[in-house]
Amino acid sequence: MERAVVQITLFGLLLALVTTIPNKDDWDIYSFHINSTVSSRYATTVITSRVANRMNEPKEIVFQVRIPKNAFISKFRMFIDGQVYDGVVKAKEQAQQQYTEAVSRGQSAGLVSSVGRTLEEFKTSVTVAAHSKVTFELTYEELLKRRLGKYKLQIHVRPMQPVKDFKVDVWIHEKAGINFIDVKGGLSTKALAYAITKTHVDKQAWVFFYPTEAQQKTCDSCGKHGMNGDLVIVYDVNRDTSLGDIKRSDGYFVHHFAPSSLPRIPKNVVFVIDQSGSMYGKKIQQTRRALIHILSDLAEDDYFGLISFDSTIFHWRRELVHSSKENLESAKQFANDIETRGATDINEAVLEGARMLNTHPREGSASILILLTDGDPTTGVTNLETIQSNVRRAISEKFPLYCLGFGFDVNFDFLKRMSLQNNGVARRIYEDSDADLQLKGFYEEVATPLLIDVTMIYMGGTNLTQTNFSQYYNGSEIVVAGQITDNNMETFIPQVVAISGTRRMMFSETNATVESTGTVSDSHIQRVWAYLTVKQLLEQELQLPELEKEKVKKEALELSLKYSFVTPLTSMVVTKPPGENTDVLHKPKEGEAPQLKGSAGPGQTMLHMAFVQGTSFNARRSHTPVLDSDPPAVQRRRKLKSPGHHRLLLNSPPIFFHDTASVPGIFHDALDPDYSVDNYENIEVPTLLPVKVATVPLLHRFLLKTENQSLPLCFDVTGNIRLKLLHSPSRELSVNGELDSLANGGFKKIVIHFKTDQYVEVDTDAIFVRDGQSVTNLSGDDLTTAGSVTVIKRNKEVDIAVGDIRIVIITHEKDGEEFLWPVLRQQPSGDNTEGILVLKPAVYEEVQQTPSTKLKIKDQEIDAVRSSAVDYSNGSALTLDCWLLSAESALQRHLDDFIVAQL
């Protein structure tokens, strides 16, 4: 019998639509979270969906997510019965064998598609046993680009059903200070507007979107299937210094340069418009409208030229002219009269546009050449490499060439290569009702040049990303990253040299400080550098002749693998339970032609994702044997249920967990407390004899993430002691927590001390914030600040930000008792931080499996027992397997080092 296929469509930073409507009787999305953290304009977004199969038979659930084309996927994993299945990023050639073998066997292929204007779609599937659950988690990273004076973080949501636990959580931290922040989009309409909370405090901003199930049906495009719309967060930062914003960490730096209050530079612009037969109809109509609007926006001191072409060149004027009222009206009439006909001679048209600019040099001005075409060259010179060579020689790096490719018949790779070779960019114009707005929008980005011949200089810097830019436009931003030689700040001197009009300008501040964000390995700043470097190496590879490509490709591949980026040179192999198909994800290139049989819709490029057959697999839960080496509570739980085998590889920042089932003599339900799975009627619950509480040791269990291992390490802490959660002497910051007296609890109180007179005290009943002699009792959903500390209370969470550190304290409830659980959402910078929250990943190897398991940690062999714990780092708990060790063995330090005498 065919297995039913259920589709879950999750969208993070996305725009397009999905037509499959799931059957609510088959499965239930009981939790849907999008968590986006933005720092230094670099966004890391995690989409997490938890789904339960409500049927009495296994179901294949298809996970689909669309992400920005500009983003790199850096992690994907699935949790099934506590077992984690991690995607592995490999060189494309390594993954190709699995891909080819699957295709040769004639197996079905999934799709990795370039969807619409800005998105790529990732798709995979997995079989979920009857009355079981699966968690999907996808992480991707993107450097936000500044356009027209703002950064835009766009989140489109269509979960296909109202979701009980639905959250979008955005945190923005910019050390330059946030100038403004706004929330727009269809999800901010009607009743959904009341589900949005926006908070802006100096350098930080929060946006929370927590709609109820009823609210999820009330937006303009919402209905019985839940939300379908955009949440758009728009912001910009303060620009107080001319040199810009420079941050460093662990020998790396990133420099954001966007000076304000500069005079505009008059421009010389030539528009080269394709009027060949393929532009017939709506394309040429929209081009006319956009061109007439753009001509109206030319400034009085601008000069311009306008030519159209098919197999022949048609001049409005043979030379550039001043944008007087009379000239503009005449040019608009020429634009309005453009008619389609003939073939396409791109070579002669672009060379003529370059000639017009070259013969009209004007001191103190900026020249721009803009080409709009919808097809390949079909007459005159048609060899693409010859055209590129001719254009490059004609322009000679004197001005940028911007290529606008209209529709999907155009050879976009050719246009992109030609633009990059001439210091410009290529942009696709989509055949849609707003094509004229797309054209006008692009022109607005380059309409106001402020600087030309910009050179970014970094004495004491190495391995730099691009440092030379032909022009800097109002509302844009130049970003450079690199390494600081020997991490020596005394010899690191940044400066910028550029031309503004007729003046040569130098941006250099003798007293400027390069702000340090610490020296954490594999830090945020380092990832920004890696992201930019890979992006620019891929652009270089596109421009180079075949013989020179290999070195650049090798460097880009090595960085992609080191930072686990899915790029055009790498693939992600999505592992699954035995017997399931292994998916191979390839990142599509912009403009790449379809490679699968079948049809692609407008704006959609389809690529293979092969399903590779594995071994046989029984979709039902497998029973985990009861081991004598297991703690008593674990033995009892395994007699009560069959959780299967669990694996976990945690990602940074570190999180830790608590085992609610580790106290002898007490029965605990190890299932997710937020979702009831009622398929355990035949389980025999043993009779528990009463025990004296005084004789029962109170245990709290913690897990440590690991490096390159599937199972984390775990250890037990006895008693309701006080623990050092985080201590940063350089910040004068300490976070301590007191464990509760509940067998199934966590912390009863957490206190944050900052400087000498600021602290935050959180318990299950109240929140106190002290700033000097002033004490505030935070009640209800509220915000308060104490110096550099910001505290936000919402629902069951307390969000606390101290500089570049962000901690969220979650209130959980079990058996009517509440307890606290701290989660580190923003990793602290600096190498002098310590505490349970900032423990480094454990490194171990299994050296013996029989008769008992031994792990090798730092040349020491340690006995380990397979056990489990519950993750309370989010609203929905997951039961996970771990290797249970003593606290000293797991920490490689005495537990006393983490115990404090007072909070």
C-alpha positions in Angstrom: 0.0 0.0 0.0 1.3 3.4 -0.9 2.4 5.6 2.0 0.5 8.8 2.4 2.5 11.9 1.8 1.9 14.9 4.1 3.5 18.2 3.3 4.6 20.8 5.8 5.6 24.1 4.2 7.7 26.3 6.4 8.9 29.6 5.2 11.7 31.7 6.8 12.6 35.0 5.1 10.5 34.0 2.1 7.9 35.1 -0.3 6.4 32.4 -2.5 3.3 30.3 -2.2 2.7 26.5 -1.7 -0.5 24.9 -2.8 -0.5 21.7 -0.8 -3.0 21.8 2.1 -2.3 19.1 4.7 -5.0 17.0 6.2 -5.3 18.1 9.8 -6.6 14.6 10.7 -3.2 13.1 9.7 -0.7 15.3 11.6 -0.4 18.3 13.8 2.2 21.1 13.9 2.1 21.7 17.6 5.1 24.1 17.7 6.5 26.5 15.0 9.3 28.8 15.9 11.4 31.2 13.8 14.3 32.7 15.7 16.4 35.3 14.0 19.4 37.0 15.6 21.0 40.0 13.8 24.3 41.4 14.8 26.6 43.6 12.7 24.0 43.2 9.9 24.6 39.4 9.9 21.4 37.4 10.4 21.4 33.9 11.6 17.9 32.4 11.4 16.7 29.1 12.8 13.4 27.6 11.8 12.1 24.9 14.1 8.9 22.9 13.5 7.6 20.1 15.7 5.1 17.8 14.2 3.1 14.8 15.5 1.8 12.0 13.5 -1.7 11.4 14.9 -2.5 8.4 12.7 -2.3 4.7 13.6 0.2 4.0 10.8 3.5 5.5 9.8 3.4 8.6 7.6 5.9 10.2 5.3 6.2 13.9 6.2 7.8 16.2 3.6 9.6 19.2 5.0 9.9 22.3 2.7 11.5 25.6 3.5 12.3 28.5 1.3 15.3 30.7 2.1 16.8 33.8 0.5 19.1 33.1 -2.5 21.7 35.3 -0.8 21.8 33.0 2.2 23.9 29.9 2.9 22.3 27.0 4.7 24.7 26.0 7.5 22.8 23.3 9.4 19.9 21.0 9.0 18.8 18.2 11.4 15.9 16.1 12.3 15.0 14.7 15.7 13.0 11.5 15.8 12.3 9.8 19.1 15.3 11.6 20.5 17.6 10.4 17.7 19.2 13.2 15.8 20.0 13.0 12.1 22.5 15.7 11.0 23.0 16.9 7.5 26.6 16.8 6.4 28.1 19.4 4.1 30.5 17.7 1.6 32.3 18.8 -1.6 29.8 18.4 -4.5 32.0 15.8 -6.2 31.9 13.6 -3.1 28.1 13.8 -2.8 27.8 13.3 -6.6 28.3 9.6 -6.5 25.3 9.0 -4.2 23.3 11.4 -6.4 24.3 9.6 -9.7 23.6 6.1 -8.3 20.1 7.1 -7.3 19.3 8.7 -10.6 20.7 5.6 -12.5 18.4 3.4 -10.5 15.5 5.4 -11.8 14.4 6.5 -8.3 12.2 9.6 -7.8 14.0 12.9 -7.4 13.0 15.7 -5.1 13.4 19.3 -6.0 15.8 22.0 -4.9 14.4 25.0 -6.8 15.2 28.6 -7.4 11.7 30.0 -6.6 10.5 33.4 -7.7 12.6 36.4 -7.2 14.6 35.9 -4.1 14.1 32.3 -2.8 15.4 28.8 -2.9 13.4 25.9 -1.7 14.8 23.1 0.4 12.9 19.9 0.6 13.3 16.6 2.3 11.1 13.9 3.9 11.1 11.3 6.6 8.8 8.5 7.8 7.3 9.1 11.2 5.9 6.1 13.2 2.3 6.1 14.3 1.6 8.4 17.2 5.2 9.7 17.1 6.8 13.1 16.6 9.5 14.7 14.4 11.3 18.0 14.9 12.9 19.7 11.9 15.5 22.4 12.4 17.1 24.5 9.7 19.7 27.2 10.1 20.9 29.6 7.5 23.0 32.8 7.5 22.9 36.0 5.5 24.6 39.4 5.5 21.8 41.9 5.2 22.4 44.5 2.4 21.7 48.1 2.9 19.5 49.5 0.1 17.9 52.9 0.0 19.0 53.7 3.5 17.7 50.6 5.3 18.2 46.9 6.0 15.3 44.6 5.5 14.7 41.3 7.3 11.7 39.6 5.6 9.8 36.7 7.2 7.0 35.1 5.3 5.0 32.5 7.1 2.5 29.9 5.8 2.5 27.0 8.2 -0.7 25.7 6.5 -2.7 25.5 9.8 -3.2 27.5 13.0 -0.4 26.5 15.4 -0.9 26.6 19.2 2.7 27.4 19.9 3.7 29.8 17.2 6.5 32.3 17.7 8.7 34.6 15.7 11.5 36.0 17.8 13.8 38.6 16.3 16.7 40.2 18.2 18.8 42.9 16.6 22.0 44.1 18.3 24.1 46.9 16.6 26.9 48.5 18.5 26.7 51.6 16.3 23.2 52.1 17.7 19.9 51.5 16.0 18.5 54.7 14.4 15.0 53.4 13.7 13.1 50.1 13.4 9.7 49.4 11.9 7.5 46.4 11.3 5.5 46.1 8.1 3.9 43.5 6.0 0.6 41.7 5.7 1.1 40.0 9.0 0.9 43.3 10.7 -2.8 43.9 9.7 -6.1 43.5 11.5 -6.0 41.4 14.7 -2.4 40.2 14.0 -1.2 43.7 14.7 -1.9 43.2 18.4 0.3 40.1 18.4 3.4 42.1 17.5 5.6 43.6 20.2 8.4 46.0 19.1 11.0 47.2 21.6 13.9 49.6 20.8 16.5 50.5 23.4 19.6 52.3 22.0 21.7 49.5 20.5 19.2 46.7 20.7 15.7 46.0 19.3 13.3 43.1 19.8 10.4 42.1 17.7 8.1 39.4 19.1 5.2 38.0 17.0 3.1 35.6 19.2 -0.3 35.3 17.6 -3.0 33.1 19.1 -4.7 30.4 17.1 -7.7 32.8 16.7 -5.5 35.7 15.5 -3.8 33.4 13.0 -7.1 33.3 11.0 -7.7 37.1 10.8 -5.1 38.8 8.6 -5.9 39.9 5.0 -4.6 36.7 3.5 -5.4 34.3 6.5 -8.1 31.8 6.8 -9.0 28.4 8.2 -5.5 27.2 7.1 -3.8 29.8 9.2 -1.4 32.6 8.3 -0.1 33.4 4.9 1.8 36.7 4.7 4.9 38.7 5.4 6.5 40.1 8.5 9.0 42.7 7.4 11.5 44.2 9.9 13.1 47.4 8.5 15.9 49.2 10.3 19.0 51.3 10.0 21.9 52.1 12.3 23.5 55.4 13.5 26.3 56.8 11.5 28.2 59.1 13.9 31.7 58.7 12.5 32.9 59.2 9.0 35.2 56.2 9.1 32.3 53.9 9.9 31.8 51.0 12.2 34.7 48.6 12.8 34.5 45.5 15.0 37.2 42.8 15.6 37.3 39.4 17.2 39.9 36.7 17.5 42.1 38.3 14.8 39.3 39.1 12.4 37.5 42.4 11.7 34.5 43.7 9.7 34.2 47.3 8.6 30.9 48.9 7.6 31.5 52.1 5.7 28.5 54.3 4.8 29.3 58.0 5.4 26.4 60.4 5.5 26.0 64.1 4.9 28.2 64.0 1.7 27.2 66.1 -1.3 25.8 64.2 -4.3 28.0 63.9 -7.4 26.5 64.9 -10.8 26.2 61.8 -13.0 26.5 60.9 -16.7 24.2 58.0 -17.5 23.5 56.2 -20.7 20.5 53.8 -21.1 20.9 51.0 -23.6 17.4 49.5 -24.3 16.8 46.2 -26.1 13.9 46.6 -28.6 14.3 43.3 -30.4 11.2 41.2 -31.3 11.4 39.2 -28.0 10.6 42.3 -26.1 7.2 42.5 -27.7 4.1 43.2 -25.6 4.1 43.7 -21.9 7.9 43.8 -21.6 8.4 46.9 -23.9 5.3 48.6 -22.4 6.7 48.3 -18.9 10.1 49.4 -20.1 8.7 52.5 -21.6 6.8 53.4 -18.4 9.8 52.9 -16.2 12.1 54.8 -18.6 9.8 57.8 -18.7 9.6 57.8 -14.9 13.4 57.5 -14.5 14.0 60.4 -17.0 11.8 62.5 -14.8 14.0 61.8 -11.8 17.2 63.0 -13.4 18.8 66.0 -11.6 19.4 69.3 -13.3 23.2 68.9 -13.3 23.0 65.3 -14.8 23.9 64.5 -18.4 22.3 61.5 -20.1 22.1 59.5 -23.3 19.5 57.1 -24.7 19.8 54.5 -27.3 17.6 51.5 -28.3 18.8 48.6 -30.4 17.8 45.4 -32.3 20.1 44.5 -35.1 20.6 48.3 -35.6 21.4 51.1 -33.2 18.9 53.9 -32.8 20.1 57.1 -31.2 17.9 59.7 -29.5 21.1 61.9 -29.6 24.5 60.8 -30.6 26.2 62.6 -27.6 25.3 63.1 -24.0 23.1 66.1 -23.3 22.2 68.2 -20.3 19.0 67.1 -18.5 17.1 70.3 -19.3 13.3 70.3 -19.4 13.2 70.4 -23.2 15.7 67.6 -23.5 13.9 65.4 -21.0 10.5 65.9 -22.8 12.1 65.0 -26.2 13.8 61.9 -24.6 10.4 60.8 -23.1 8.8 61.0 -26.5 11.6 58.9 -28.0 11.1 56.3 -25.2 7.4 56.3 -25.7 7.9 55.6 -29.5 10.2 52.6 -29.0 8.8 49.6 -31.0 9.9 46.0 -31.0 11.4 44.4 -34.1 14.4 42.5 -35.4 17.3 40.6 -33.8 19.6 41.4 -30.9 23.1 43.0 -31.3 24.3 43.4 -27.8 27.9 43.9 -28.7 27.4 47.0 -30.9 24.8 48.5 -28.5 27.0 48.3 -25.4 30.1 49.5 -27.3 28.1 52.5 -28.5 27.0 53.3 -25.0 30.5 53.1 -23.7 31.7 55.4 -26.6 29.2 58.0 -25.6 30.4 58.1 -22.0 34.1 58.0 -23.1 33.7 61.0 -25.4 32.0 63.0 -22.7 34.5 63.2 -19.8 33.3 65.7 -17.2 35.4 66.5 -14.1 33.7 66.0 -10.8 31.0 63.6 -12.2 30.3 59.9 -12.0 29.5 57.9 -15.2 27.1 54.9 -15.3 26.2 52.6 -18.2 22.9 50.6 -17.9 21.9 47.8 -20.3 18.4 46.3 -20.4 17.9 43.1 -22.5 15.8 40.0 -22.5 17.8 37.6 -24.6 21.1 36.3 -26.1 23.0 38.1 -28.8 21.6 36.8 -32.1 23.3 39.0 -34.7 26.6 40.8 -35.2 29.2 39.5 -32.7 27.5 36.5 -31.0 30.4 34.8 -29.3 30.0 35.6 -25.6 33.6 35.7 -24.7 34.4 38.0 -27.5 31.6 40.4 -26.5 32.9 40.4 -22.9 36.4 41.1 -24.1 35.3 44.0 -26.3 33.2 45.6 -23.6 35.9 45.3 -21.0 38.4 46.9 -23.4 36.0 49.7 -24.2 35.1 50.5 -20.6 38.7 50.1 -19.2 37.5 50.3 -15.6 36.4 54.0 -16.0 32.8 53.4 -15.0 30.5 50.6 -14.0 28.2 48.5 -16.3 24.9 47.5 -14.8 23.0 44.7 -16.7 19.3 44.2 -16.2 18.1 40.9 -17.5 14.4 40.9 -18.4 12.6 37.5 -17.8 14.0 33.9 -17.9 15.0 33.6 -21.5 18.0 35.8 -20.9 21.4 34.3 -20.4 21.9 35.7 -16.9 25.3 34.1 -16.4 26.6 36.1 -19.4 25.1 39.3 -18.0 26.4 38.7 -14.5 29.9 37.9 -15.8 30.0 41.0 -18.0 28.8 43.2 -15.1 31.3 41.9 -12.6 34.1 42.3 -15.1 33.2 46.0 -15.3 32.6 46.8 -11.6 28.9 46.5 -11.8 26.1 44.1 -10.9 23.5 42.2 -12.8 19.9 42.2 -11.7 17.0 40.1 -13.0 13.8 41.9 -13.8 10.9 39.5 -13.4 8.1 39.3 -15.8 5.3 40.5 -13.6 2.8 43.3 -13.2 5.4 45.3 -11.2 8.3 45.0 -13.7 8.3 48.8 -14.2 8.6 49.2 -10.4 11.5 46.8 -10.4 13.3 48.9 -13.0 12.6 52.1 -11.2 13.7 50.6 -7.9 17.1 49.5 -9.3 17.7 53.0 -10.8 16.9 54.6 -7.4 19.7 52.6 -5.8 22.3 54.1 -8.2 20.7 57.5 -8.8 22.8 59.4 -6.2 26.5 58.7 -6.3 28.4 60.2 -3.4 31.9 58.9 -3.8 33.9 57.4 -6.7 37.2 55.5 -6.8 36.8 54.3 -3.2 39.9 52.5 -1.8 39.7 50.8 1.6 43.2 50.6 3.2 44.1 48.5 6.2 47.7 48.7 7.4 48.3 45.6 9.5 45.5 43.7 7.7 45.6 40.6 5.5 43.3 38.1 3.7 41.0 41.1 2.9 37.8 40.9 1.0 37.2 43.4 -1.8 38.8 46.7 -1.1 38.3 48.8 -4.3 34.9 50.1 -5.3 34.2 52.2 -8.3 31.3 54.1 -6.7 29.5 54.5 -3.4 25.8 55.5 -3.6 23.5 57.2 -1.2 21.6 54.7 0.9 24.1 51.8 0.3 27.0 50.5 2.3 30.5 49.2 1.7 31.5 46.1 3.8 35.1 44.8 4.1 36.3 42.0 6.3 39.7 40.5 6.9 42.3 39.3 9.3 44.5 41.4 11.6 48.1 40.5 11.2 49.3 38.7 14.4 46.1 40.1 16.0 48.1 43.2 16.8 45.8 46.1 17.2 48.7 48.6 17.6 49.7 48.1 14.0 46.2 47.9 12.6 45.3 51.2 11.0 42.2 51.5 8.8 41.5 54.4 6.4 39.5 55.1 3.3 40.5 57.2 0.3 37.9 58.4 -2.2 36.9 61.2 -4.6 34.0 63.4 -3.9 33.3 65.7 -6.8 36.6 67.3 -7.5 38.0 66.7 -4.1 40.2 63.8 -2.9 38.9 62.8 0.6 40.6 60.7 3.3 38.5 59.1 6.0 40.8 58.5 8.9 40.2 59.2 12.6 43.3 59.3 14.7 41.4 58.8 17.9 39.0 56.2 16.6 38.9 52.9 18.4 38.3 49.6 16.7 35.8 48.0 19.0 36.7 44.5 20.2 34.0 41.9 20.6 36.3 39.3 22.1 38.5 36.5 20.9 36.0 33.6 20.7 37.1 30.9 18.2 34.9 30.6 15.2 33.3 33.8 16.2 30.5 35.9 14.7 33.0 38.3 13.0 35.0 35.3 11.6 31.8 33.9 10.0 31.0 37.3 8.4 34.5 37.2 6.9 34.1 33.7 5.7 30.6 34.5 4.2 31.9 37.5 2.3 35.1 35.8 1.1 33.2 32.8 -0.3 30.7 35.1 -2.0 33.4 37.1 -3.6 35.5 34.1 -4.6 32.5 32.7 -6.4 32.1 36.0 -8.3 35.9 35.9 -9.2 35.5 32.3 -10.4 32.7 33.4 -12.7 34.9 36.1 -14.3 38.2 34.2 -14.7 39.2 32.1 -17.8 39.0 28.3 -17.3 42.7 27.9 -16.6 42.6 30.3 -13.7 39.4 29.1 -12.1 40.8 26.1 -10.2 42.8 28.0 -7.5 39.8 30.3 -6.7 37.4 27.3 -6.6 39.7 25.4 -4.3 39.9 28.3 -1.8 36.1 28.8 -1.9 35.5 25.1 -1.4 37.8 24.8 1.6 36.1 27.8 3.3 32.6 26.4 2.5 33.5 23.1 4.1 35.2 24.6 7.1 32.1 26.8 8.0 29.5 24.2 6.7 28.1 26.5 4.1 26.0 25.0 1.3 27.3 26.9 -1.7 27.4 26.1 -5.4 30.6 24.1 -4.7 29.2 22.0 -1.8 26.2 19.7 -1.2 24.4 18.8 2.0 23.8 15.1 2.5 20.7 14.7 4.7 21.0 11.5 6.6 17.8 9.6 7.8 16.9 6.5 9.7 18.0 3.2 8.1 15.8 2.2 5.1 15.0 5.8 4.2 16.3 7.7 1.2 19.3 10.0 1.8 18.7 13.4 0.1 21.6 15.3 -1.6 21.0 19.0 -1.6 22.7 21.1 -4.3 22.5 24.9 -4.2 21.1 26.2 -7.5 22.8 29.0 -9.5 20.9 32.1 -10.5 19.6 31.6 -14.0 20.5 28.0 -14.3 18.4 26.0 -16.7 16.0 23.2 -15.6 17.6 19.8 -15.3 14.7 17.6 -14.5 12.0 16.2 -16.8 8.8 18.0 -16.4 7.9 21.7 -16.5 9.0 24.6 -14.3 6.7 27.4 -13.7 7.5 31.0 -14.3 10.4 32.1 -12.2 11.2 28.5 -11.1 14.4 26.6 -11.8 14.3 22.9 -10.9 17.4 20.9 -9.9 17.8 17.3 -8.8 17.9 16.2 -5.2 18.4 12.4 -5.4 17.0 10.0 -2.9 19.6 7.4 -2.2 18.3 4.0 -1.0 19.6 2.7 2.4 19.0 -0.5 4.3 15.6 -1.7 5.5 13.9 0.1 8.4 11.0 -0.6 10.7 9.2 2.6 11.2 7.8 1.5 14.6 9.6 2.4 17.8 12.2 0.0 18.8 12.4 -1.1 22.4 15.5 0.0 24.2 16.8 -2.8 26.5 17.0 -2.2 30.2 20.7 -2.2 31.3 21.9 -2.9 34.8 24.3 0.0 34.3 21.5 2.4 33.9 20.5 4.5 36.9 17.3 3.1 38.6 15.1 5.9 37.2 16.2 5.2 33.7 15.6 1.5 34.1 12.1 2.2 35.3 11.4 4.6 32.4 12.6 2.1 29.9 10.2 -0.5 31.3 7.4 2.0 30.9 8.0 3.1 27.3 10.2 2.5 24.2 12.0 5.8 23.4 14.3 4.4 20.8 17.9 5.5 20.5 18.7 9.1 20.8 21.6 11.2 19.4 22.4 14.9 19.7 24.9 17.3 18.3 24.3 20.7 19.8 25.2 23.9 18.1 26.7 27.1 19.5 25.8 28.9 21.7 25.9 26.1 24.2 22.7 25.0 25.9 22.2 22.6 28.7 19.4 20.3 29.8 17.8 18.8 32.8 16.8 15.2 33.4 13.3 15.1 34.9 13.4 11.3 35.3 16.5 10.7 37.4 15.2 10.6 41.0 14.7 7.0 42.3 11.2 6.2 43.6 9.5 8.8 41.5 7.7 8.1 38.2 8.2 10.6 35.4 6.6 10.8 32.0 9.5 11.2 29.5 7.3 12.3 26.7 7.2 15.9 25.5 5.1 17.6 28.2 3.6 20.0 25.6 2.0 17.4 23.4 0.1 14.2 24.5 0.7 11.0 22.5 -1.9 8.6 23.7 -0.7 5.3 22.3 0.5 3.7 25.5 -2.6 2.1 26.9 -1.0 -1.3 27.2 2.0 -0.2 29.2 2.2 -1.7 32.6 3.0 0.9 35.3 4.8 -0.7 38.2 3.6 -0.1 41.7 5.9 2.4 43.4 6.5 1.9 47.1 6.6 5.1 49.2 10.1 6.3 50.1 11.3 8.8 52.7 12.3 12.0 50.9 15.2 12.5 53.2 16.8 9.3 51.9 16.4 10.1 48.2 19.3 12.0 46.6 18.1 15.1 44.7 19.6 14.9 41.2 19.7 17.5 38.5 21.2 16.4 35.2 23.1 18.6 32.7 24.3 17.9 29.1 27.3 19.2 27.3 27.4 19.6 23.6 30.2 17.8 21.7 32.4 18.3 18.8 31.9 16.0 15.8 30.0 13.4 17.9 26.4 12.3 17.9 25.8 12.0 21.6 26.4 14.7 24.2 27.9 14.0 27.5 25.8 14.3 30.7 26.4 14.5 34.4 24.4 14.7 37.6 24.6 17.4 40.3 23.3 16.4 43.7 21.3 18.8 45.9 19.8 22.2 45.6 23.1 24.0 45.3 24.0 27.3 43.8 25.8 27.2 40.4 28.0 29.7 38.5 26.2 30.0 35.2 28.3 32.8 33.6 31.1 34.9 34.9 32.9 37.7 32.8 35.3 39.7 34.9 36.1 42.1 32.1 32.4 43.1 31.9 31.9 42.9 35.7 29.1 40.5 34.9 28.1 37.4 36.8 25.0 35.1 36.4 24.3 32.6 39.2 21.4 30.2 39.7 20.1 28.2 42.7 18.7 24.8 41.9 15.3 24.0 43.3 14.2 21.2 45.6 12.0 19.5 43.0 12.9 16.2 41.6 11.6 17.3 38.2 12.7 20.9 38.4 15.4 23.3 37.4 16.3 26.6 39.1 14.2 28.4 41.6 16.1 31.7 41.4 18.6 33.3 39.0 20.4 36.5 39.7 22.4 38.6 37.3 24.9 41.1 38.6 26.3 43.9 36.4 28.9 46.4 37.6 28.6 47.3 41.3 25.0 48.5 41.6 22.9 46.8 38.9 21.3 43.4 39.2 18.3 41.4 38.0 16.7 38.8 40.3 14.3 36.3 38.7 12.3 33.7 40.5 9.0 31.9 39.6 6.9 34.6 41.3 8.6 38.0 40.7 11.3 39.9 38.8 13.3 42.6 40.6 15.5 45.0 38.7 17.9 47.3 40.7 19.8 50.3 39.4 21.6 51.9 42.2 19.1 52.7 44.9 16.1 52.2 42.6 14.3 48.9 42.6 11.6 48.0 40.1 9.2 45.0 40.4 8.5 43.9 36.9 4.9 42.7 36.6 2.9 41.7 33.5 4.4 42.0 30.0 6.8 44.9 30.5 10.2 46.4 29.8 12.7 48.1 32.0 16.3 49.2 31.9 19.0 49.5 34.5 22.0 51.2 33.0 23.2 48.8 30.2 20.8 46.1 31.2 17.5 45.6 29.4 14.9 43.3 30.8 11.7 42.3 28.9 9.0 40.1 30.3 6.6 38.3 28.0 4.4 35.3 28.6 6.6 32.6 30.2 10.0 34.2 29.2 12.3 36.9 30.6 14.6 38.3 28.0 17.7 39.9 29.4 20.4 41.7 27.4 23.7 43.0 28.8 25.9 44.4 26.0 26.5 41.7 23.5 25.2 38.9 25.8 21.6 37.8 25.7 20.0 35.4 28.2 16.4 34.1 28.1 15.0 32.6 31.2 12.0 30.3 30.5 9.4 29.3 33.1 8.4 25.7 32.9 5.6 23.9 34.8 5.4 20.2 35.7 2.9 18.6 38.1 1.7 22.0 39.1 5.2 23.3 40.1 7.1 26.0 38.2 10.8 26.2 37.7 13.2 28.4 35.7 15.5 27.4 32.9 18.2 29.7 31.5 19.2 29.7 27.8 22.1 31.6 26.3 20.8 33.1 23.1 23.8 35.3 22.2 27.3 33.9 22.9 29.4 36.2 25.0 32.7 37.4 23.4 36.0 37.2 25.2 38.2 34.3 26.3 37.8 35.0 30.0 34.2 34.0 30.4 33.4 30.8 32.4 30.4 29.0 33.8 27.9 26.3 33.0 26.4 28.3 30.2 29.6 28.8 28.3 31.2 25.4 28.6 33.3 24.5 25.6 32.2 21.5 23.4 33.5 18.2 24.6 35.8 16.2 22.4 35.9 12.4 22.9 36.1 9.1 21.0 34.6 5.7 21.8 37.5 3.4 22.4 35.6 0.4 23.8 32.0 -0.9 23.5 32.1 -4.3 25.2 31.7 -5.4 28.0 31.1 -1.7 28.9 31.5 1.5 27.0 34.6 3.6 27.5 35.2 7.1 26.2 38.6 8.7 25.6 38.8 12.3 26.8 42.2 14.0 26.8 44.1 10.7 26.8 42.0 9.4 29.7 39.7 6.4 29.3 36.4 6.8 31.2 33.5 4.5 31.8 30.3 5.8 30.3 26.7 4.6 30.5 24.0 5.5 27.9 21.2 7.5 29.6 18.9 10.3 28.7 17.7 13.8 29.7 15.1 16.4 28.8 15.8 19.6 26.9 14.1 22.5 28.6 15.9 25.2 26.4 12.6 25.9 24.6 8.9 25.6 25.3 8.6 22.1 24.1 10.9 19.5 25.7 12.7 16.7 23.9 14.1 13.6 25.5 17.6 13.0 24.3 20.2 10.2 24.8 23.6 11.0 26.3 26.7 9.4 27.7 26.4 9.6 31.5 29.7 10.4 33.3 30.7 11.7 36.6 30.6 15.5 36.8 34.4 15.7 37.1 34.9 13.5 34.1 32.5 15.4 31.9 33.7 18.8 33.0 37.4 17.9 33.2 37.4 20.0 36.3 36.1 19.7 39.8 32.4 20.5 40.2 33.4 22.8 43.1 34.8 25.2 40.5 31.2 25.9 39.4 29.6 26.2 42.9 29.2 29.6 44.4 28.5 30.4 48.1 25.8 33.0 47.4 23.8 34.3 44.4 
